[in-house]
Amino acid sequence: MTRIRRAVSIGLPAVAWLLFSLSSVLSYQPGARGSQTVYVANEGSDTVSVIDVGSMKVTATIPVGAGPQHVAISPDRSYALVTCARSKEVWILALPAHTVVAVVPDATGPGGQALFGYGGTYAYVTNSLESRVTVIEVATGRRVALIPVGELPTKIEIAPDGGHAYVPSERSNTVAVLNLSLHVVASELPAGVKPYAVAISTDGKYLLVSGAGSNNITVIEMGTHKVMRRIPVGDDPYHLVFGPGGSFAYVLNRGSNNLSVIQMASRQVMATVPVGKEPSDADITPSGHYIYVTNIGSNDLSVISTRTSAVVKMIPVGTRPHDIVISGDGRYAFVANTGSDDISVINLLTQEPAGRIPVGKRPGGIRLR
């Protein structure tokens, strides 16, 4: 039965760098995307490190609130949001000047994630401590609404139409469907045991929800919000990502050290690929040919061919690799090593380590601008 819940409306640079050699093939060529910037949330030092991709150096270290875990970049690349778990704040930074626009109190909690809405006017932040989503006007830092959701929300995903968001709640075993124009919960969907991650297919037809406690993936039809199927996968499915075109989805099973390949047409697991220990995060190259998986327990990356569903290489990185991002031109991957306090740079043309860049303590969340 659908329930509607109304929202509560309420009104220096410390440069650390590591020199390493890059071959001429890695230099930016005419036609390649311009130089990008990497932002790294350092949970243990309450800072954000700024890395220039062109020079591969830390060019700024920005003090923020206590326990920064996640960074989001606005669609127009003018703002960054930093969720700070221990201080429960969201910091809004203007880019590229890195000036502080606002600090929003009581807006998030441990594991909190921030996403910009379409157009970037508003941001939506999960608050695991208060079981709600905070809606923030980005330019001013004003809290527009507080939307109550299920107990212990962490992740959030916005539909391609920009009108709805989906928030799994681990202790409620549901996914809240948010109407973003009204700031209400439009409905709650059953989603297995301990739903943790959500992903929407690139064609906007399906929502996948990982049931970390039931070892399955719930497939929900976006148009009707009907549960289509529950697909058994490995132990403790932790992360989801769709391949280009949305024909296949990939599930990282942290408890069984493997990756499930789901064919969306049949909604079945077509392959199970062994990876390293405790797979944590993944990103896909712009070509769609390879998936790079960080393995926290074995300090390496698994490189998987999407054409053969097989591991083609294991790449050593730093200690306890967490998040990974791949540059828009497909030349580099950047891996946040929470145990060794640095960023591993991977040359994707050779699939070899290209160097490591020291940052703050316990780097986790990482994003490209």
Buried (B, 14 or more C-beta within 10 A) or exposed (E): EEEEBEBEEEEEEEEBBBEEEBEEEBEBEEEEEEEBBBBBBBBBBBBBBBBBBEEBBBBBBBEBBEBBBBBBBBEEBBBBBBBBBBBBBBBBBBBBEBEBBBBBEBBBBBBBBBBBBBEBEBBBBBBBEBBBBBBBBBBEBEBBBBBBBBEBBBBBBBBBEEBBBBBBBBEBBBBBBBBBEBBBBBBBBBBBEBBBBBBBBBEEEBBBBBBBBBBBBBBBEBEEBEBEBBBEBBEBBBBBBBBBEBBBBBBBBBBBBBBBBBEBEEBEBEBBBEBBEBBBBBBBBBEEBBBBBBBBBBBBBBBBBBEEBEBEBBBEBBEBBBBBBBBBBBBBBBBBBBBBBBBBBBBBEEBEBBBBBBBBEBBBBBBBB
